[in-house]
Structures are given as C-alpha cells and as structure tokens.
Amino acid sequence: MKNFVRNLVGTAILAALVLALQLLLGSLKLGPFNITLTLVPIILGAVLYGPLSAAFLGGLFGFLVCISVISGNDAGGFMLFSQKPVITLALCMIKSTAAGYLSGLVARSLAKKNATLSLFLAAGIAPVANTGIFILGLLLFFQDTLVLWANGQDKIVDFLLFSILGINFTTEFLVNLVLVPILARILRNLRFVKQELAV
C-alpha cells in the first residue's frame, strides 16, 4: 500500500509537470515543427513508476495536444484535424500514450540488469515511438497533406528524413537523452524516489 501511494503521488506530481510544460511553455517552434519537452516527465514516470504510470502521463500529454490541435494552436495538427478529425485525435492519443508505455516497458525490463542502460533506452524509445507513429499515421491516412508539405510526391522521403526526422525527432531525442539522466540523478538523491531509481 505504501508503494502504491508513493507511485500515485509521484505520478500526480509528474502529471502536474506535464500540464505545466504543455500549457505554459507549450512546444518550442523550430520552423514548421513543434519540439516538445513534455516527453521528459513522461519518461521519468516510466523509469520511476513503470509503464502504466507512463501511459497515463502520455495519455494526458496526448489529450493536451488534442486541445491544441482542435483550437488551431497547432497549425499542422489543425490542418490534419480539418481533413480527418477522428483519425487526427486518435493519432495524437495513440502516439503519446504508446511513447510512455513503451518507455516504461523498456525501463522495467532492463532496470535490474543495467539501470543506466535502462534509463538511456527509456529516454530514447519515447521519441522514437512518438515520431514513428506520427510518421506512420501520415503515410497511412494523410498522403495528400504529406505531398503538399513536401512540395511534391517525389520529395516525400526527403521531407520525412530531413524535416520531421532531421529536425523534430533528432532534437527531441537529444533533449531526452541529456535531460532525463540528469534529472534522474537529481531525483536519485531525493528520499521520495531513492528506492525506485538506482543509477
């Protein structure tokens, strides 16, 4: 019961951080793309409290992204939403929830074997899942928009490689690989999470 309460309180604190990062800071604009820092508390939830906590945090992030898309605050997302609203919202929810859950699975499966490797892989898998599912959704459901964004059918691969993967994914991936281990080391020294994280 004590562990359950600690996990619940820790997840609530990270949920507040997800809300703060997404609502107050939002996403950093880098050209037409949004670079999010919100994956950081999701990954910390994965490492500290497991896949279900991380899935919840990812789902919360996805819900906030849905609000941003519907309101038009996310211009690219709004364009997709205006064409296929249900698929767009489902894509937002699935990619962020899966990013958290998969990060949690990786963290939990490797934590006892190699805590440091577990931490880095969990930090890496979240942006891979988030961006990978988004790209898959674009390819499956938004071919016309993808062609428009790429300025032609023959430029889709270049657009995906150099814009989405080259800017968005790479930036988020590197931010997570740098920030998550630093924050995890800080949290290691706090009594609240000392037993959960041994890096």
N, C-alpha and C positions, 0 to 999 in steps of 0.2 A: 504494500500500500504506500509506503514511504517513497519508493522509486516511482510509482505511478504519479503521485502528487508532484514530485520533483520534475518529472518529464512533462507533466501538464503545465506547470508553472513556467518551465523553460521554453516550452513551445509557445505559450502565450506571450512571453517576452519577445521571442523571435518574430511572432506574428505582428506585434506592435512595430517592430523594426521594419518588417516587410511593408506595412501600411505607411510608415513614415518615409521610407526610401521612395516608394512608388508615388505617394500623394504629394509629398513636399518637394522632394528632389526630382521625381519623375525619371525620365530617361535622358541621358546625355545625347544630344543631337550630333551626329557625325555624318555630314552630308544628308542623304535622304533616310538614313537609318537611325534607329534608337539603340543606344548602348545602355544596358541596364546594370545597375549594381545590386538589384534585388535578388539575384541568384545567390549572393554571399550568405545572407541569413538562412536561405533555404538549404544550402549545403551544410552550414553549421548545424542546422536541425537534423540533417541526415547523419552527420558524424556523431552528434551528441545523443540523439534520441531515436534514430532509426528511420526506416522507410515510411512508416505511416505518418509520423510527425512531418517528415519532409514532403510527403504527398499532400498533406493538409496545407502546409506553407506554400507549396507550389500551386495548389488549387486557389488559395487566397490571391496569390500573385496573378494567376490567370483571370480571376474574377475582376480584379482591378484593371487589368489590360482590356478586358471586355468593355468595361465602363469607358475607358479611354477611347476605344475603337468606336463605340456607339455614339459618343459625344462629338467625335470628329477631331479630338485632340491628337490622335494618332492618324495622320493623313493617309498613309499607306494602308493601314488597317481599315480605315473608313471606306477607302476605295473597294477593298475586298468585301467589306460588310454590305455595301450598297449593291453588290452583284449577287452574293450568296450569303445572306445574314446567318443562317443556322450553321452552315459549314464553317464560316469565319469564327463564330463564337466557340464552336466545338473545337476547332483547331487551336484557338487561344487557350482553352481549358486543358486540352489533352497534352499539348506540348509542355506546358509549365508543370502540370501535375506529374507527368512522366519524368521530367527532368529531376524533380525532387525524389520521386520514388526510386528511380534507378540509381541515383546518387546514394540514397540510403541503403539500397541492396549491396552496392559495391562497398560502402563503408563498413557495413555489418559483416559481410563475408570475409573481409581481409583484416579487420581490426585486431584480431588476436594473433594473426601471423606476422603482420608488419604494420604497425599503427601509422607510421609516416607514409608508407606507400598507400595505405588505405585513404589517408587524408588527401593526398595529391590526386589519386584516381577519382575519388568522390568529387573533388573540385573540378576535375576535367570532364567527367561524364555529364554533368548538368548542362553546360553549354552545348556539348555535342548533341545531347537528346533534344534540347530546346530548339536549336537551329536546324538540326537534321529533320525533325518532324515538321518544322515550318517549311523547309525546302520541299519535302515530300508532299505536303499539302498544296504548295504552289504548283508543283508538277502535275499532281493528280486533278486538281479542281480549278486552277486559275491559269491555264495555259495562255489565254488571250491577254490577261493582265501581265503575265510574265514576259510575253513577247513585246508588249508595249513598254514595260520598264526597261527591257534590254535593248530597245530600238531595233527590233527585228528578230525573226526566228533563228537566223544564223548566229546571233550574238548571245543566246540564252546561256550557253556554257560559260562564256567569258563573264557574263553578268553574275552568274552564280559563284564562279570561282574568285573573281576579283572584287566584287561588290559585297555580296552577302557573306561569303566565306572569308574573303580577304580583309574586310573592314569589320563588319559586325561580329562575326564569330571569333576571329583572332583577338580582337580587343577584349571581348567578354571572357574568353578562355584565359588570356594572360592576367587579366584583373583578378579572376578567381584563383588562379594558381599562386598569385602573390598575396592577396589579402586573406584568403581562408587559412593558410598555415600560420600567418602572423597572428590573426585573431584567435585561432585555436590555441596557440602557445600562450597568449594572454589569458584566455579562459581556463587553461590548464591550472593556472595558479589560483584561481578562484575556488573557494570551498564548494560553491554550488555545483560545479561541474567536474571537480577534480577526479572523481572516481570514473566518470564516463570517458574521459579523454586522457590517454597516456602517451603523449607524443613528445 
